Each structure stands twice: as C-alpha cells, then as structure tokens.
Amino acid sequence: MAQNSMVALECPLCAEEVQLDDGATGLFLCPHCDGEFEWGPQRDAFGKTIGSFFGFFFITTLVFFCISFGMFFFDGYQLDEALGWTFFLAIIAAPVWIPTAFVPFFIHRGYLFIQRLRENS
C-alpha cells in the first residue's frame, strides 16, 4: 500500500512545525495554535486579469458585430453586402468601438475593488 508523502512546514502564525500532504493546497488549521493559514501556489492574478479583460472584450465585440450585421442583414441586404457593411462599420467606428469594448471590463474591476474594500472595512 502506497503512503502519501508529507511535507513539513512552519505555521506562519505560531512558527511550529506542521505536516501536510505533499501537493495539498488551500486553508488549513494549525494543530498547535488552532489558527487558520493558507498553503499552496499563489494564484496568477495577472493571468486572471488578462483573461477577464479578453473575455469582456470578446463579448462586447461580438455584440457589436451582431448588432451591426443584423442592422444590415434584416434591412434587406444580401449576406455579402451585410458582412461588407459590418466590416466597413467596424473599421470606421474602431476609434469608438474599441475603447467602448473596454468599458465592461473596467466596470467589473471597479465592482471587485469596491467589494474588496467593503470586506476589509
């Protein structure tokens, strides 16, 4: 029967030695001081932020293209004409559309910031 390997670390609260399973992550209770501490790899905050940014940008861009394509396609234009007008509009409107695509991301980041402030007060 295989045994789990253990890792010994120092409790950040009381400096006593604590044994954890190798590869364990999350919140743990120290058996010496009953304090709670976190152990494991740090989350990649930059990667989460970039992923969130591109997610919001993609969704906003998709909405823009759906609205502009629908505006032309359902107005009696042929498929190729509607696509042409949509891409033409995207090029002409790029100075407005691209910064506008960032707005939901910044609103979300502001919401998270306010939420963090409320939790810490």
N, C-alpha and C positions, 0 to 999 in steps of 0.2 A: 504494500500500500504506500503510495507516494505522499510525502508530507509537504505541506506548504512551507516555503521558505519565509523566514521572518526578517524584518528589518528593525534595527534598534535606532531610535531617535530620541532627542531630548525634547521634553514638553516645553513649548515656548512660554508657558505660564509659571511653572514651578521648577524647571530645569532638571526634573527627574527623568530617568530612562523609561521609555515606553516602547513596547513591542507591537508592531503592526505587521499584517501580511504584506509580503512583497507585492508591489503594484496596487496596493489599496489607496483609494483617494476619497476625499470627502471630509465630513465633520466627524470628529472622534472625541470621546470623553477620556480624560486622563484618569487612570485608576488611582493616582496619588492625591491629586488636588480636586478631582471632580470637575475640573474646568473643561470647557469645550474649545477645541482648536481644529484648524483646517490643515489637511495634509494632501499633497499631490501637486501635479503640474499646474502652473498658473494658466488661466485662460488667456488666449490670444486676443486681447482687447482690440488691437489694431485690425486683425483679420475679421473680427466680428463687425467692426465699424465699416470696413470696406465692403464686406458682404451685404450689410444693411443698405449702404449707400447705393450699390449697384442694383439691389433688389428694388428699391424705391424708384431709381432712375429708369429701370426697365419697365416697371408697371406704368409709370407716368408717360413714358414714350409710347408704350403700347396703346394707352388710352388716346393719346394724341393721334396716332395713326388710325385707330378705329374710328374716331370721330371724323377726321378729315376724309378718310376713304368713304365712310358712309354718307358723308355730306355730298360727295360727288356721285357715288355709285347709285344711291337711291334717288338721285335727282335726274335720272335718265341717261347718264353717261354709260358708255361701254366699259368693260372691265379694264382694258388697257388705258383708256382715257382717264378713268378714275384713279388708277395707280400712278399715271403720269402727273396728274394734278396733285395727288397726295405727296409725291416726292418733290415736286416743284414747290409746294407749300412748305414742306419741311426745310428746304434749302433757304427759301425767302424768310421763313419765320424762325430760323435757327437762333438768331440773336435773342429772341424772346422765349422760344420753346425750350432751349437747353437750360438756361437759368431757372425757368419755371419748373423744370423737371427735378431740380434740387430742393424745391420748397418743401415737399412732404418729408424728405429726409431730415431737414433742419427742424421742422415742427416736431417730428418724432424724437430727435435728440434733445430738444428743449423740454419735452414732456418727461423723458427719462431723467434729465438733470433736476427738474423740479421734484420729481418723485424721490430721488436720492436725497435732496435737501430736506424733504419732509420726514424721511426715515431717520436722518441724522439729528433732527432737532427734538 
